[in-house]
Amino acid sequence: MMKLEKIVLFFNIKILIYFIIAATVLFALVFTYIHNARADGYILGDWLINYQDGGFKRRGLSGSFFFLLQDLSGIKLNFLVYFFQFIIISSFFYFYFKLIQYKEATFIYLSLLLSSIGFVGLFNCVDYVGKKEFIVFFLFAYFIYHLNQNSLSKLIENSVCVGLFIAMFFHEITLFFIPYFLIALYLKTEKVELKRYSKYIIVVFVPAILIFLLGNDINEGQSLQILKERGVVLTKGIFFWNIDERKYIIAHFNDYRLYIISLFISVLHIGFYLKYQTHRKVTSILLFSAFLFSLPLFYLAIDWGRWMYIHMMFLIVLFAMQLKDSTQSTSSEVLKLNLKFYVTLLIIILSLTYRVEMSGRGFTFEGFFYRIFIAPIELLHKMV
């Protein structure tokens, strides 16, 4: 016991958080590049949905944007998309780093990053990398950083709203996570500002209505040929997707019901975190409302693990704003061997043991520990 006390006395949580940030951004950038280089139909393909095939449609702005850049530069689409992804992913982690740089890190906050659907989720499910939600992650981190610094001027706030408006034409999931922007404003100002909130609501609902009323199918029949002529050959992915997702979930119910386990663990985790925060009752109600607002996603699409992961990423950024301010960039709480410490440690160990797949199996014991200590041995065994 005395030895453990000495270890925790010199353990700096903030340094570990910095390491996790560096490792996560490196992992995300490397594997995003690999997905693009291999012309992955789900990651690269999603960025290349376009208006050239059949006109206006959901997510089509990104492909038409990159087509224009290719026409102007002559650079391959794979590299153009990756360059944009590189900027967006790096910008998100940069503003997240700036947000927590002068905050006092806590052990229980560290547990959020190590959640199986937090930063560790990227390592557990490599298909999370390179997705369009990083656009919204970046906008939220940028927004929270300025909100925390009391530098959210009208110009910056309006630029965030413009960014959200444009993001809707990149991916419609932007709509389902807009409550986090409103929650952040309320937690910071501690007052209801309906007129201010209306800006955020309008900039996502107007595109949503336009897409719903006027949007064509993602593949109107010519997308694959258009992409082939531009140097990208896809053999699977979003352009081949013609599955009834609700029937798919029902057919794979035995796998999907396992998401109840991972969701239950995550709810307990967030509940335990909020137990040690101020305004926990109001915050709990607001966060529950944000989850309810996203429920249509779980009905419409099969990526249940992805939606849970996005929620946790928003929570990680939101809760960073509420950490105590500090003048030191390595400020970290002094750990005490009490019940809170041991429960948090247990949560971290559990989080590192299980995995939440993007779609399919909602809970397996193939988590971070499995991928570090067991998977490499299994791979070597197969090679021998």
N, C-alpha and C positions, 0 to 999 in steps of 0.2 A: 504493500500500500504506500509506503514511504517513497519507493522508487517511482511509482506512478505519479505521485504528487510532484516529484522533482521534474518529471517529464512534462507534465501539463503546465508547470510554472514557466518553462522556457519555450513552450509551444506558441508560435505566432500564427494565428488564424489568417491574418491579412496576407502574409507571405504565401500561405498555401492557396488562398483565393487567387492571388496574382498568377501562381503557377497553373492553376486550373484554367484560368482565362487564356493564358498563353498556349497551353496544350490544346484547348478546345478550338481556338481560332485556327491554329496550325492544322489540326485534324480536319476541320471543316473545309479549309481552303484546299488542302491536298486532295481529299476525296471528292470534292466538287470538281476539281480539275480532272480526276480520273473518270468520273461519270461523264463529263463533257467530251473527253478525248475518246471515250468508247461509244459516243453518240447514244447515250442512255435515253430511251424513249419516254421515260417518266419524268426525268429531271430536265435534261436538255430539251426534250420534246415539248414539255409544258411551256417553256420560254419561247417556243417557236410557233405557237398557235397564232394565226394571223388573219387579217382582214382580206388579204388577196384571194383567199379561197372562200368565196360565197358572201363576202361583205361583213358587216358588223356582227360581232359575237362576243361572248364572255372570254376574258383572258387574251383577246386577240391583239391588243395594243402592243404587247411586248414583241411578238413576231414581226409585225409591220415596222416597228421601231428598229429592230436589228436588220431587217431587210434594207431599210434606208441607209443604215450605217455601212452595210456591206456594199451597196451600190456606190457610196461615196468614197469608201476606203479600199475596197477590193480584198479586205481581210476575211478569212474564213469565219463562218457563223459560230463555230465552236469557240473560237478565241474571243470573238466579240461578246458573246454571252458570258464567258468566264470572266472577262475583264470587268463587266458590269457586276457580276456576282461577287467578285473580289472586292470591289469598292463597297458594295452594300454590306457584306458580311464583316469586313474590316471596320467599317463605320459604326456598325452596331456595337461591336466589342470595344471600340475606342470610346464611345460615349458611355457605355456601361462602366468601363474602367475609370473614366473621369468622374462618373457619378459616385463610385464607392471609394475613390482615392483618399478623400479626407473624411471618411466615415469610420466609426469604431466597429470593427468586425466582431461578430459574435459566433459562438460555436453553433447555436441553433440556426443562424442564418446560413452558415456553411452547409448545414444539412440539406438546405433547399437546392443548392448547386449540385450536391451529390445524390439527389433524388434520381430514381430510375427514369423519371420523365423530365428531369432538369438537364443540366449540362451533360451529365453522364449518359442521358438518353441518346445523345449524338454518337457516343462511343458504342453503345449497345445496339443501335439501329442506324447503320451508315446511310440508309436511304433518307434520313431526315435532312442531310446536308443539301445545299444548293437549291432549296425550295423557295418559292416566292414569298412565303411568310416572313423571310428575313427583311423584306422591304418594310413590313409593318413593325417588326422588331426594332429596326433602325429608327423609324419615325417615333416609336414610343420611347426608346432610350434617349433620343435627342430631345423630345418633349419633356420627359421626366428630369433630365439633366438641367434644362433651363428653368423648369418649375422649381426644382430644388434650390437652384442658385438665385431665385427671385429675379431672373433675367428673361422671363417669358413675356417679351414685349408683344404688342399687337402685330408687328411685322413678322416675328418668329412664329407666333401662334397661327397667323393666317397662312404662313408658309407650310406649317404642319397640316393645316386643313386642305390646302392645295395638294400636298403630297398624298393625303388620304384619298382625295378625289381621284387622282391619277392612279393610285394603287388599286382602286376598285376595278379599273380596266385591265390591270395586270392579273388580279385574282380576287374573286368575289368573297373570299373568307374574311377580307378586311371588315366587311359589314358586321360579322358575328363577334368581333372582338373590340368594337368601338366602345362598349361600356367601360373598359379599363381606362380610357382617356377621361371619361366623365368622373369615374371613381377617384382617380388621381387628383383631379381639380378639387373635388369636394374634400378629400382628406387633407389637402394642402390649405385651402381657404377656410374650411369648416363652415361654409355657407352654400345655400342652394342658389345657383345662377342659371336659371332656365334659359334666358336669352343667350348666354354664352354657350351652354350645352347645345342649343339648337344648331349652331354652326357645324358642329361635329356630326350631328345626326343628319343634317341636310346633305352634306358632302358625300355621305356614303349611301343614303337612301335614294337620291336622285339617279346616280348611276345604276343602282340595283333595279330600279323601276324600268329604266331604259333597256337594260340587259334582258329583263324578264319579258318586256313587251316586244322588243325589236330584235333580240339576239337570235342568231342562227346557230346551227350545230357546230361544234368544234371542228369537225371534219366534214366539209360539204362535198368531198369526193376528189378534190384536186391537191390537197395539202401535201401528201406524200410525194407526188410528182413535182410540185413546186420546190419542195425541200431538196429532192434529188438533183434538180437542175441547179440548185445553189450549193451543192456539195455535201449535203447531209442525207445519209441513208438510214432510215429507221426501220427496224424489224419487229418492234414491239412498243408498247407504251400507250400514251394518252390518245393517239390517233387511231389505235386499234380497239379502244375500249368501247364495248357495246353490251355490257353486262347490266342487268337490272340489279342495282345495288341492294335494294331492300330484300329481293329474293335471295341474293347471295348471302346476306347476313343470316336469313332464316335457315338456309341450307347448311351454313357453317355455325349454327347456334352453339354447338358444344365448345367451339373455340372462342366465340365472341362472349359467351357468358363469363369467361375467365376475366374479362375486363372489369367485372364487378369487384373482383379481389384487388386488382391494382388500383381501382378507383377508391375503394374503401380504405386501403392503406394510405393513399394520397390525402384523402379527406381527414383522416386521423392525424396525419403529419401536419397539414395546414392548421387544423384545430389546435394541436399542441403548440405550434408556433404562435398562433394568435393569443393563446393563454397568457403569454408574457408580453403582450403589446398593449398599448393604450387604445381606447375606443374599440375594443375587440368585438363588442356586440354589434355596433353599427357596421364595422368592417366586414364582419361575418355575413350580415344580411346583404350587403352590397355585392360581396363576392359570390354568394349563392345566386343572386339575381343575375350576375354576369354569366354564371354557368348555365342557368336556365335559358338565357338569351341565345346561347350557342347550341341548345339541344336540337334544333332543326338539322344541324350538321351531322349529328349522330343518326338521324333518320334518313337523310338524303345520301350520305356517302359512307364508305366502308372504313375509312382511315381513322378509326376510333382512337388508336394510340397517338396518332398525330395531333388530334384535337386536344387530347389531354396534355401532351407535350407543349403545345402552344400556350395553353392556359398557364402551365407552370412557368414558362419563360416570361410571360407577362407578370406573374406574381413575383418572380425573382427581381425584376427591375422595379416594380412598384414598391416592394418591401425595402429595397435598398434606399429609397428616398426617406424612409422612416428611421433608418439607423441614426445613432447619435453622431453629430458633427464632431470633427477632431482637427487639430492643427497638424497632426502627424500622418504621413502617408502610410505608415506601418502600424497604425493604432489598432489594438486588438484587446478584447476583454481579458481579464485575468481569470483563468479557469478555476473553478472550485469543484471538488469531488462531492457533489450533492446529487439529489434525485434527478434534477433537470439535466445534469451532465450525463448521467448513466442512461437515461431514457433517450436523449439525443444521440448518444453513441450507439445505442441499440437500433435506432431508426436508420442511422448511416450504414451500419453493417447490413441490415435488412435490405436497404435500398441498393446496395452493391451486389446483392446476391440474385436479384430477380430482374427480368427483362420484360418490357412492354413493347410488343411489335407494333409497327405502324398500322397494319391491318392483318387480321387473322388471329393468332394466339394472343390473348390479352394478358397472360401471365405465364412465364416459364422461369425456371431456375438457371437460365443461361445469361445471367447478368454480367457485370463488370469483372467479378472474381473469376467466373467461368471463362471469360474471353482472355483474361491475363494468364491464368494458371493451368487451365484444362484444355481449351481449344488448341493452343500451339502444340501441346503434347499429342493430341489426337491427330493433328495435321502431320506431324513427324511420323507417327505410327503408320499412317496411310502411305507415306512416301517410302518407308522402309520395305 
